[in-house]
Amino acid sequence: MSIFKRLFSTKTAGQSNGQSYFSEGDIFYTHFDNQYHIYKLLVFVIDLECYHVLGYKPLDTLPSTKNIDSLTVAVYHSPIDKNGFKNAKLLTNDKISSKDLIGYHEYLRQMKEPNYYIPIANEYYQAGLRLTEEKRHYDAIDSYSKAVDLMPDFFEAIDNRAFCKMDLGQWAGAIEDFQESLEVNPNSLLAEFSIGECYLKMDNYQKAKEQFEKAIAIDQTHQAPKDFLKKVNELLGTS
């Protein structure tokens, strides 16, 4: 949860002079022109009094909290003064996913220097590590995805996301991630070997053999690829 988790202790937004105050993850709405305009607060920059929000397509009727996931995104990111939402009301609070942040991350890359957003990407990565240790693999995958979305060349985050998918038995998804990692970090023994492990789990022994051979070519002193290649050759009957 963000350090800006909640400015007020109540479950509804605090108000002063008609102004509503919300916390990151809050989904709130205004009503005008006979439509409900719904927003999700992604980041609250307190010193600038700025809300960075995701905006959904306006609706004629207020949705139930059960239907939040089905809302259509209209604008993935808008920076708006917190005073710009007249008579806004809290609808619910929801986790901020990696998909929610794609517009905000693009804004950071376009408007900020790397020394501003690199620490943010590292925070996502560190959160992913903690979640992995807690075996909350789906949440860890989302945290690593946030890091990768903000910094596409963050191959360590890509690799760790792939390992989480391996822990979940998502072999094909893990292979895709390791291949993505290799695009930004070529000749990675870790990625090539791990792809081989995935193919071995999928009983695709020929593909696994090819991967372990690639791994050996990268580092002939590493024993693990040699051991796995021997195992695959036995399974293929070519030992």
MODAGI-V545130 format. One line per field, one symbol per residue. ss: DSSP state (H for helix, E for strand, - for the rest). phi: phi as a letter, one per 20 degrees, with the letter a starting at -180 (. if undefined). burial: # if it has 9 or more other ideal C-beta (glycine too) atoms within 8 Angstrom, else .. A space follows every 10 residues. Layout:
ss=???
phi=???
burial=???
//
This chain:
ss=---------- ---EEE--EE E----EEEEE EE--EEEEEE EEEEEHHH-E EEEEEE--E- ----HHHHHH --EEEEEEEE EHHH----EE EEE-----HH HHHHHHHHHH H--HHHHHHH HHHHHHHHHH HHH---HHHH HHHHHHHHHH ----HHHHHH HHHHHHH--- HHHHHHHHHH HHHH----HH HHHHHHHHHH H---HHHHHH HHHHHHHH-- --HHHHHHHH HHHHHH---
phi=.ffegbecef edffcblnee dcdgnfdcbc cblmceddcc eebdeffeld edcddefgcf cffeffdgfe fefecfabec gfeedflfcf eacbfeefff efffffgffe ddfgfeefff fffgffffff fffemeffff gfffffffff cfeeffffff fffffffeme ffffggffff fffdcflegg ffffffgfff femeffffgf ffffffffbf eeeggfffff fffffemdf
burial=...#...... ..##.....# ########## ....###### ##.#.....# ######..#. ..#....#.. #.#...#..# .#..#..### #....#.#.# #########. .....###.# ##.##.###. ##....#..# ########## #..##.#### ######.... #.###.#### ##.##..##. ########## #...#.#### ######.#.. .#..##.### ###..#...
//
